[in-house]
Amino acid sequence: MDAKVRSEEKFAKLSIAYSGKEEGKLVCSTIDEITSKYKTKPETYTCNISNNREVVVIEYQDDIDREAGAVFEKIIKALNITICD
């Protein structure tokens, strides 16, 4: 698993790439568990990438309170992701 974060003034996006159904279930359940604890709800979507991998994208738009950073940090730590650009 690896991740990439992109943010601007009121926008933040975390993309997590994973392989296989088991990793996918783990990623999605972790995201759901952590994001459910916060007031602001992100948009999420999944798409296929190369080498039989998929990526789940979590986007916060109009993140006035800047909750996304804390949410992303918790997700990355919970999934033990060591590669994050």
Secondary structure, DSSP 8 states (H G I E B T S, - for coil): -EEEEEE-SS-EEEEEEEEHHHHHHHHHHHHHHHHTTSSS--EEEEEEETTTEEEEEEEESS-TT--HHHHHHHHHHHTT---B-
